[in-house]
Amino acid sequence: MKLYRLVPSAAPHDPRWDNAPRHGVVQVRAFSPADARVVAAQAEIDFLDIPAKPGDGTTTESASAFRDDKLYHVVLESETAGDGPRGIVAR
């Protein structure tokens, strides 16, 4: 696996941040840049995980800011991330 850093690329006042929280820089261990976005999105709290659901069976995982290339860009930090599971390394 590789080590990736997801970095906010939109300005703090960009209206796209109204739809998703800004998490700052996040470092993940993943297979690819696309997988890095998925790993970061899976680490966010989902409406299905808390009592405040928008509707039965409705997930918010696909609406993550990490999946929006206008909000975050992915930077390869290392071709080898060492031993460890796929997931968040640092926030």
Secondary structure, 3 states (H helix, E strand, C coil): CEEEEEEECCCCCCHHHHCCCCCCCEEEEECCHHHHHHHHHHHCCCHHHCCCCCCCCCCCHHHCHHHCCCCEEEEEEECCCCCCCCEEEEC
